[in-house]
Amino acid sequence: MDSSEHMQLIYIILAAAFATFLTRIGGYVMITQMKRIPPRMEAALNSVPAAVLSTLVAPAFVRGGFDVAAAMLVAFAVGLRVSSLWMLAIGWLVVMTIRYLTV
């Protein structure tokens, strides 16, 4: 990689960092300037955690194989009834059991 390509890569990284900073600070400034948050915006902000969680879980569920998908389904069902620690432990137990039995 010559020096012009190296500098171009640095500029791209700096531009991406600056754009990320602007979007984050822009949201903060916009919210702090409001006297009250409109109901539609509040609904959108309340849906962010579910959207982030699904973007993290969906690829593993689809591409992780049968053992991972089964463990996620069991962990979801168990998570409706018990604490997060038990949900994690039971999901781990399911995936390890399936992997042990299919070897």
Buried (B, 14 or more C-beta within 10 A) or exposed (E): EEEEEEEEEEEEEEEEEEEEEEEEEEEEEEEEEEEEEEEEEEEEEEEEEEEEEEEEEEEEBEEBBEBBBBBBEBBEEBBEEEEEEEBEBBBEEBBEEBBEEEE
